[in-house]
Amino acid sequence: MKKKLELKIVKRILLIGFTVVCLCIIVCAATKLDLFAYIGIGLAVVTLIFWVIFGRCPACGKFLRRSSSKICRFCGQQISWK
């Protein structure tokens, strides 16, 4: 059986990923190097795929959509982000 990541870890990874994406965009704008834009876009895609794979309800396994949900809209289970 697949081991699931805790949602607090998933949320942290998402925040780190999108922070790095923002930094890449800032560096790209400051230096005019397209390489940072490509890195930022690639990292954004990877982070979104990560969220689709691991951003699931621990009880029913359905995709949560938002990282601020306190209750699963499918099964009604309380979701702990802490």
N, C-alpha and C positions, 0 to 999 in steps of 0.2 A: 504494500500500500504506500502511496506517495506521502511523504512527510510535508505537512503544511507549515508555512511561516506564520508567526503570530502577526496580527494586524498592526500592532504598534511598530513592528520592525518594517513591515511593508510600507506603512505611512512614512516612516523616517527615510527609507530608501527613495521614495517618491519625492519628498521634500529636498533631499540632497541632489537628486537627479535634475529637478527643475531649477534649483539654485545654480547648478553648474551650467545649465542651458542658458539662463539669464546672464551669467558671467561671460559665456562665449559670445552672446549677442553684443554685450557691452564692449568686449575686447575687439570684436569684429568691427563695430562702429568706430572705435578709437583708432585702430590700426589700418583699416581698409583692406584687411587680408580676408579673402573669401574662405580660406581654410577654416577659420573659427566659425563661420556661418554653417559650413558643412558639418563640422563636428557637433555644433549645437542642434542642428536639425536631426542628425543621426541619433544623438543622445535623447532627444525628445521622443523620437519614434520608439527607441528601445525602452524608455521609461513608460510610455503608454502601453506597450505590449506587456511589460512587467505588471502593470496595474490590471490589465485584462486577465492575465493568468492568475495572479495572486490576490486580487481584490475581491474575494468571495466570502460569503457568509460561512462562518465556521460550522453552523448547524446543518444547513441544507446545501451549501456549495454553490448557490446562485450568485451571479455577478451583482455587486453592491451599487455600482455606478458612482456614487459620491462617497468621499472619504469622511464625511461628517454625519453619516447616517447613524442613529442610535438604536434603531430597530430595523430588522430585515423586513422589507416590504413583501416578501414571499412567504416566510414562515412565522414572522412575528417575534423571533428570538431577539433578545437584548444583545447588542454588539458592544464589546468592550474594546476601546482603543487604547487603553492604558496597560 
